[in-house]
Amino acid sequence: MNRRSLAVSGVVAAGFLGEFAYALLLLPLLQHYLPVTHGLSASWPGYLLAVYGLARLIGQVPLGALADAVDHRFAVAAGYATVLLAGLAFWPPVPVAILLAAAAAYGLGHALADPIAPAALAQGTERDNWGRALGFLSLAQVGGLAAGLGAGAFVADLAPPRAGFLLVAAANALALVLLTSVSSPLLKRSWNRAADAPAPRAQAAFLSSRRAYLLAAFLTLALAPNLLTPDLNLFAVTRLHSSLHVLAIVLIPAGLAGMLAMPLGGWLADRLGRLPPILGGAGLGSLALATLTHVREPWQAASAAIFVAAGLAVTMPASNAALLDEARPEQRALLLSGMMASQGLAQALGPFLGGVAIALGGATAPVAAGAVALWLSVPLAVLYASSPAEDRAAEVVAYTPLTRFLSRVNTRAHGWYLSRAARAAAVDERC
């Protein structure tokens, strides 16, 4: 294994470790530890998760701009050092103000460090291999989440609290070491700005219509599964006439299908282009979600969930690679932060909107809403692909009558806008 391959492997391993520590600390460990040791109510883990999510959502884009402005090596070191110290701050009995501050710091540390991993993979692999690299990174991160949840259940019940906190600290410390030593060559600044050139403005990175459509597609892709989170128990009881633990068991094949589909989605993105896996995965997932509104048996739900999970998983590396295609090297962390902010917004809005859907339409309403949200990513992806880029004009997406219609309307709209801008520029020049 050459040095570059080793550096890429270090990024993937760090992705696993970071998600493992996150899942272990914020989910099973704090839920067990805070009521027992701190004497707090069972609602406090939820408060801390909300503070974590809010801090990360607010700080994501500004910290992404900061990471690009300073240096990715400094950003990842500062981010993971903050995560490491904040995780240890939950250990001793401390006032609740410190717990809230630690949760906010944990979110800000992740906001600063997390965009660096896919940016480093873009630096360490050829553009034609970005999809596969991002697919394996996504697989490692999902594996880390699953391992953290599983380990947390055993640690919380069978080990003393210090074992769990030391395990979280060790995982974060090892991720920090891997990124700052093994993967350090991929974090070096690969761009230079002329001394007399103005610094790029962060908000300008999001003014491109292609990037705006793509970020909106990230929002709808993430919103679909988050709409279902408050509905799982109700759906299991009222539609499947079963229980939540039975639903969890029958969803295991769907989880495995999703994990297997992530590398496949990356391979398809490199082989066929970014758009086909996004359209195919979102279309398959939305169709499968729509069928879930009609199922009555657990095995039927399990079968449909396999296609939902596989469809969503296929879109992940393809959409991430599409965003990297749009990002200049000096703005990769910023645009990746925009993607993560879109996903964070979906994580905040999804459960709320799912609850509203339950109140209005019962157990099937969030599922139907999720199918619509997932389908909306299809026209958004078409609008992204048919918008003009810096190096090519707008083009028609000729896959289906719908994609042709949407892309033609989009190309004409851009053509009208550009011609109007050109006429305005000519008038200004004559004046």
C-alpha positions as CSV (number, residue, x, y, z in Angstrom):
1,M,0.0,0.0,0.0
2,N,1.5,3.3,-1.1
3,R,1.4,6.4,1.1
4,R,-1.5,8.0,-0.7
5,S,-3.6,4.8,-0.3
6,L,-2.7,4.7,3.3
7,A,-3.8,8.3,3.8
8,V,-7.1,7.6,2.2
9,S,-7.6,4.6,4.4
10,G,-6.8,6.8,7.4
11,V,-9.6,9.1,6.4
12,V,-12.1,6.3,6.1
13,A,-11.0,4.8,9.4
14,A,-11.3,8.2,11.1
15,G,-14.9,8.5,9.7
16,F,-15.8,5.2,11.4
17,L,-14.2,6.2,14.7
18,G,-15.8,9.7,14.8
19,E,-19.3,8.3,14.2
20,F,-18.7,5.4,16.7
21,A,-17.8,7.9,19.4
22,Y,-20.8,10.2,18.5
23,A,-23.3,7.3,18.7
24,L,-21.8,5.9,21.8
25,L,-21.8,9.2,23.7
26,L,-24.9,11.1,22.7
27,L,-27.3,8.2,22.5
28,P,-26.9,5.2,24.9
29,L,-24.2,6.5,27.2
30,L,-25.7,9.8,28.2
31,Q,-29.2,8.4,28.3
32,H,-28.1,5.9,31.0
33,Y,-25.5,8.1,32.7
34,L,-27.2,11.4,33.3
35,P,-30.2,10.2,35.3
36,V,-28.2,7.8,37.4
37,T,-25.1,9.8,38.2
38,H,-26.2,13.4,37.8
39,G,-29.7,12.9,39.2
40,L,-31.3,14.6,36.2
41,S,-34.6,13.6,34.6
42,A,-34.8,11.3,31.7
43,S,-35.6,14.3,29.4
44,W,-32.1,15.8,29.8
45,P,-30.4,13.6,27.1
46,G,-33.0,15.0,24.7
47,Y,-32.2,18.6,25.7
48,L,-28.5,17.9,25.2
49,L,-29.1,16.4,21.8
50,A,-31.2,19.4,20.8
51,V,-28.4,21.8,21.9
52,Y,-25.8,19.7,20.0
53,G,-27.9,19.8,16.8
54,L,-28.7,23.5,17.1
55,A,-25.1,24.5,17.7
56,R,-23.9,22.4,14.8
57,L,-26.6,23.7,12.4
58,I,-25.8,27.3,13.3
59,G,-22.1,26.9,13.1
60,Q,-21.8,24.6,10.2
61,V,-21.5,27.0,7.3
62,P,-19.4,29.7,9.1
63,L,-17.0,27.0,10.4
64,G,-16.7,25.5,6.9
65,A,-15.7,28.9,5.6
66,L,-13.2,29.1,8.4
67,A,-11.7,25.7,7.6
68,D,-11.1,26.7,4.0
69,A,-9.6,30.1,5.1
70,V,-7.1,28.8,7.6
71,D,-5.9,25.3,6.7
72,H,-7.6,21.9,6.7
73,R,-4.9,20.4,9.0
74,F,-5.5,23.1,11.6
75,A,-9.3,22.8,11.2
76,V,-9.4,19.1,11.7
77,A,-7.0,19.3,14.7
78,A,-9.0,22.0,16.4
79,G,-12.3,20.3,15.6
80,Y,-11.4,16.9,17.0
81,A,-9.6,18.4,20.0
82,T,-12.8,20.3,20.8
83,V,-14.8,17.1,20.4
84,L,-12.4,15.1,22.6
85,L,-12.5,17.7,25.5
86,A,-16.2,18.2,25.2
87,G,-16.9,14.5,25.4
88,L,-14.8,14.2,28.6
89,A,-16.7,17.2,30.1
90,F,-19.8,15.0,30.4
91,W,-18.0,12.6,32.7
92,P,-17.7,14.3,36.1
93,P,-20.8,15.5,38.0
94,V,-21.0,19.2,36.9
95,P,-23.6,21.9,36.8
96,V,-26.1,21.7,33.9
97,A,-24.8,24.9,32.4
98,I,-21.5,23.0,31.8
99,L,-23.4,20.1,30.3
100,L,-25.2,22.4,27.9
101,A,-21.9,24.2,27.0
102,A,-20.2,20.8,26.4
103,A,-23.1,19.7,24.1
104,A,-22.7,22.9,22.1
105,A,-18.9,22.5,21.9
106,Y,-19.4,18.9,20.7
107,G,-21.6,20.1,17.9
108,L,-19.3,23.0,16.9
109,G,-16.3,20.6,16.9
110,H,-18.0,18.2,14.6
111,A,-19.2,21.1,12.4
112,L,-15.5,22.2,12.0
113,A,-14.0,18.8,11.5
114,D,-16.5,16.7,9.6
115,P,-16.4,18.4,6.2
116,I,-12.7,17.8,6.1
117,A,-13.0,14.0,5.6
118,P,-14.8,14.1,2.1
119,A,-12.6,17.1,1.1
120,A,-9.5,15.0,2.0
121,L,-10.8,12.1,-0.1
122,A,-11.3,14.5,-3.1
123,Q,-7.7,15.6,-2.6
124,G,-6.4,12.0,-2.4
125,T,-8.2,10.3,-5.2
126,E,-8.8,11.0,-8.9
127,R,-12.1,12.6,-9.9
128,D,-13.2,9.5,-11.7
129,N,-12.9,7.6,-8.3
130,W,-14.6,10.1,-6.1
131,G,-17.9,8.2,-6.0
132,R,-16.3,5.0,-4.9
133,A,-14.2,6.7,-2.3
134,L,-17.2,8.6,-0.9
135,G,-19.2,5.4,-1.0
136,F,-16.7,3.6,1.3
137,L,-16.5,6.6,3.6
138,S,-20.4,6.6,3.9
139,L,-20.3,2.9,4.6
140,A,-17.6,3.3,7.3
141,Q,-19.6,6.1,8.9
142,V,-22.9,4.1,9.0
143,G,-20.9,1.2,10.3
144,G,-19.5,3.4,13.1
145,L,-23.0,4.6,14.0
146,A,-24.2,1.0,14.3
147,A,-21.2,-0.1,16.2
148,G,-21.5,2.8,18.6
149,L,-25.2,2.1,19.3
150,G,-24.5,-1.6,19.8
151,A,-21.4,-1.1,22.0
152,G,-23.3,1.6,24.0
153,A,-26.0,-0.9,25.0
154,F,-23.5,-3.2,26.5
155,V,-21.2,-0.5,28.0
156,A,-24.1,1.3,29.7
157,D,-25.5,-1.9,31.3
158,L,-22.4,-4.0,32.0
159,A,-19.4,-1.6,32.5
160,P,-18.7,1.3,34.9
161,P,-19.4,4.8,33.4
162,R,-15.6,5.6,33.1
163,A,-15.3,2.7,30.6
164,G,-17.7,4.3,28.2
165,F,-16.3,7.8,28.5
166,L,-12.7,6.5,28.1
167,L,-13.8,4.5,25.0
168,V,-15.4,7.7,23.5
169,A,-12.2,9.7,24.2
170,A,-10.0,6.9,22.8
171,A,-12.0,6.8,19.6
172,N,-11.9,10.6,19.1
173,A,-8.2,10.7,19.9
174,L,-7.4,8.0,17.5
175,A,-9.4,9.7,14.7
176,L,-7.5,12.9,15.5
177,V,-4.1,11.0,15.2
178,L,-5.1,9.3,12.0
179,L,-6.2,12.6,10.3
180,T,-3.2,14.7,11.5
181,S,-0.5,12.1,10.9
182,V,-1.5,9.3,8.5
183,S,-3.8,11.4,6.4
184,S,-1.9,14.7,6.8
185,P,-0.7,14.8,3.1
186,L,-4.4,15.0,2.0
187,L,-5.1,18.0,4.3
188,K,-2.3,20.3,2.9
189,R,-3.5,23.4,1.1
190,S,-3.5,22.6,-2.6
191,W,-4.4,26.1,-3.9
192,N,-2.7,29.5,-3.8
193,R,-4.3,32.8,-4.1
194,A,-2.4,35.7,-5.7
195,A,-1.3,38.4,-3.2
196,D,-3.4,41.0,-4.9
197,A,-6.5,38.9,-5.5
198,P,-9.4,39.5,-3.3
199,A,-10.4,36.8,-0.8
200,P,-13.4,34.8,-2.1
201,R,-16.6,35.7,-0.3
202,A,-18.3,32.7,1.4
203,Q,-21.8,33.6,0.3
204,A,-20.7,33.6,-3.4
205,A,-20.1,29.9,-3.2
206,F,-23.9,29.4,-2.9
207,L,-25.0,31.8,-5.6
208,S,-24.6,29.2,-8.5
209,S,-28.0,27.8,-9.5
210,R,-26.4,24.3,-9.9
211,R,-25.2,24.4,-6.3
212,A,-28.5,25.8,-5.0
213,Y,-30.5,23.1,-6.7
214,L,-28.1,20.4,-5.4
215,L,-28.3,21.7,-1.8
216,A,-32.1,21.7,-2.1
217,A,-31.9,18.1,-3.3
218,F,-29.8,17.2,-0.2
219,L,-32.6,18.7,1.9
220,T,-35.4,16.6,0.4
221,L,-33.3,13.5,0.4
222,A,-32.6,13.9,4.2
223,L,-36.1,15.0,5.0
224,A,-37.7,11.8,3.7
225,P,-36.4,9.4,6.3
226,N,-36.6,12.0,9.1
227,L,-40.3,12.4,8.5
228,L,-40.7,8.8,9.6
229,T,-38.9,9.0,13.0
230,P,-42.0,9.9,15.1
231,D,-44.2,7.4,13.2
232,L,-42.3,4.1,13.7
233,N,-44.2,2.8,16.8
234,L,-47.6,4.0,15.6
235,F,-47.1,2.5,12.2
236,A,-46.0,-0.9,13.7
237,V,-49.0,-1.0,16.0
238,T,-51.8,0.4,13.9
239,R,-50.8,-0.8,10.4
240,L,-48.8,-4.0,11.0
241,H,-50.6,-5.0,14.2
242,S,-47.3,-5.7,15.7
243,S,-44.8,-4.0,18.0
244,L,-41.8,-1.7,17.6
245,H,-39.2,-4.5,18.5
246,V,-40.7,-6.7,15.8
247,L,-40.4,-3.8,13.3
248,A,-36.8,-3.3,14.3
249,I,-36.1,-7.0,13.6
250,V,-37.8,-7.0,10.2
251,L,-35.9,-3.8,9.2
252,I,-32.5,-5.5,9.6
253,P,-32.4,-6.7,5.9
254,A,-33.1,-3.1,4.9
255,G,-30.2,-1.9,6.9
256,L,-27.9,-4.5,5.3
257,A,-29.2,-3.6,1.8
258,G,-28.5,0.0,2.4
259,M,-24.9,-0.7,3.5
260,L,-24.3,-2.9,0.5
261,A,-25.8,-0.2,-1.8
262,M,-23.4,2.6,-0.8
263,P,-20.3,1.3,-2.5
264,L,-22.5,0.3,-5.5
265,G,-23.8,3.9,-5.7
266,G,-20.3,5.2,-5.7
267,W,-19.3,2.8,-8.5
268,L,-22.3,3.8,-10.5
269,A,-21.5,7.5,-10.0
270,D,-18.0,7.0,-11.4
271,R,-19.1,4.7,-14.2
272,L,-22.3,6.4,-15.4
273,G,-22.1,9.9,-14.0
274,R,-23.5,11.6,-11.0
275,L,-27.1,12.0,-12.2
276,P,-28.3,8.4,-13.0
277,P,-27.7,7.0,-9.4
278,I,-29.4,10.1,-7.9
279,L,-32.5,9.8,-10.2
280,G,-32.7,6.0,-10.0
281,G,-32.1,5.8,-6.2
282,A,-34.6,8.6,-5.4
283,G,-37.2,7.2,-7.8
284,L,-36.9,3.7,-6.4
285,G,-37.0,4.9,-2.8
286,S,-40.0,7.1,-3.4
287,L,-41.9,4.3,-5.1
288,A,-41.1,1.9,-2.3
289,L,-42.2,4.4,0.3
290,A,-45.5,4.9,-1.5
291,T,-46.1,1.2,-1.4
292,L,-45.6,1.2,2.4
293,T,-48.8,3.2,2.8
294,H,-50.7,0.0,1.6
295,V,-48.9,-2.8,3.5
296,R,-50.5,-4.7,6.3
297,E,-48.0,-7.4,7.2
298,P,-44.5,-7.1,8.7
299,W,-42.9,-9.1,5.8
300,Q,-44.5,-6.7,3.3
301,A,-43.0,-3.7,5.2
302,A,-39.6,-5.4,5.3
303,S,-39.7,-6.0,1.5
304,A,-40.6,-2.4,0.8
305,A,-38.0,-1.1,3.3
306,I,-35.2,-2.9,1.5
307,F,-35.9,-0.8,-1.6
308,V,-36.2,2.4,0.4
309,A,-32.9,1.9,2.1
310,A,-31.1,0.8,-1.1
311,G,-32.5,3.7,-3.1
312,L,-31.4,6.2,-0.4
313,A,-28.0,4.6,-0.1
314,V,-27.3,4.7,-3.8
315,T,-27.9,8.5,-3.9
316,M,-25.5,9.3,-1.1
317,P,-22.0,8.9,-2.7
318,A,-23.3,10.2,-6.1
319,S,-24.8,13.4,-4.6
320,N,-21.7,14.0,-2.5
321,A,-19.5,13.5,-5.5
322,A,-21.7,15.9,-7.5
323,L,-21.2,18.5,-4.8
324,L,-17.4,18.0,-4.9
325,D,-17.6,18.4,-8.7
326,E,-19.0,21.9,-8.2
327,A,-16.5,22.9,-5.5
328,R,-13.3,24.6,-6.1
329,P,-10.5,23.3,-3.9
330,E,-10.5,26.5,-1.8
331,Q,-14.2,26.1,-1.1
332,R,-14.7,22.4,-0.6
333,A,-15.2,22.5,3.2
334,L,-17.6,25.4,2.8
335,L,-19.8,23.6,0.3
336,L,-19.7,20.4,2.2
337,S,-20.7,22.3,5.2
338,G,-23.7,23.7,3.2
339,M,-24.6,20.1,2.5
340,M,-24.4,19.1,6.1
341,A,-26.4,22.2,7.1
342,S,-29.1,21.1,4.7
343,Q,-29.1,17.7,6.3
344,G,-29.2,19.1,9.8
345,L,-32.1,21.3,8.9
346,A,-33.9,18.2,7.6
347,Q,-33.1,16.4,10.9
348,A,-34.7,19.3,12.8
349,L,-37.8,19.8,10.6
350,G,-38.5,16.1,9.7
351,P,-39.7,14.9,13.1
352,F,-41.8,18.0,13.6
353,L,-43.4,17.8,10.2
354,G,-43.9,14.0,10.7
355,G,-45.7,14.7,13.9
356,V,-48.0,17.2,12.2
357,A,-48.7,14.7,9.4
358,I,-49.7,12.1,12.1
359,A,-52.1,14.6,13.6
360,L,-53.6,15.4,10.3
361,G,-53.7,12.0,8.6
362,G,-52.7,9.2,10.9
363,A,-49.9,6.6,10.7
364,T,-49.6,6.5,6.8
365,A,-49.4,10.3,6.4
366,P,-45.7,10.7,7.3
367,V,-44.9,7.8,4.9
368,A,-46.7,9.4,2.1
369,A,-45.1,12.8,2.9
370,G,-41.7,11.0,2.9
371,A,-42.4,9.6,-0.6
372,V,-43.3,13.0,-1.9
373,A,-40.2,14.6,-0.3
374,L,-37.9,11.9,-1.8
375,W,-39.5,12.3,-5.2
376,L,-38.9,16.0,-5.1
377,S,-35.2,15.3,-5.2
378,V,-35.7,14.0,-8.8
379,P,-36.8,17.3,-10.4
380,L,-34.3,19.2,-8.2
381,A,-31.5,16.9,-9.5
382,V,-32.6,17.5,-13.1
383,L,-32.6,21.2,-12.6
384,Y,-29.1,20.9,-11.1
385,A,-27.8,18.9,-14.1
386,S,-29.4,21.1,-16.7
387,S,-28.1,24.4,-15.3
388,P,-25.0,26.0,-16.9
389,A,-21.7,25.4,-15.3
390,E,-18.5,27.4,-15.4
391,D,-17.0,25.2,-18.1
392,R,-20.2,24.3,-20.1
393,A,-23.5,25.6,-21.2
394,A,-26.9,24.4,-20.0
395,E,-28.0,21.1,-21.5
396,V,-31.1,19.0,-21.8
397,V,-31.4,15.8,-19.6
398,A,-32.9,13.4,-22.1
399,Y,-33.8,10.4,-20.0
400,T,-37.6,10.6,-19.8
401,P,-40.3,13.0,-21.0
402,L,-40.4,14.6,-17.5
403,T,-36.6,15.2,-17.4
404,R,-36.6,16.6,-21.0
405,F,-39.5,19.0,-20.2
406,L,-37.9,20.2,-16.9
407,S,-34.5,20.6,-18.4
408,R,-35.7,22.4,-21.5
409,V,-37.7,24.9,-19.4
410,N,-34.6,25.4,-17.2
411,T,-32.2,25.9,-20.1
412,R,-34.6,28.4,-21.7
413,A,-34.9,30.3,-18.5
414,H,-31.1,30.5,-18.1
415,G,-30.8,31.5,-21.8
416,W,-33.3,34.3,-21.3
417,Y,-31.6,35.5,-18.1
418,L,-28.1,35.5,-19.8
419,S,-29.4,37.3,-22.9
420,R,-31.0,39.9,-20.7
421,A,-27.8,40.3,-18.6
422,A,-25.8,40.7,-21.9
423,R,-28.2,43.4,-23.2
424,A,-28.0,45.3,-19.9
425,A,-24.2,45.1,-20.0
426,A,-24.2,46.4,-23.6
427,V,-26.4,49.4,-22.5
428,D,-24.1,50.1,-19.6
429,E,-21.1,50.0,-21.9
430,R,-22.6,52.5,-24.4
431,C,-23.5,54.8,-21.6
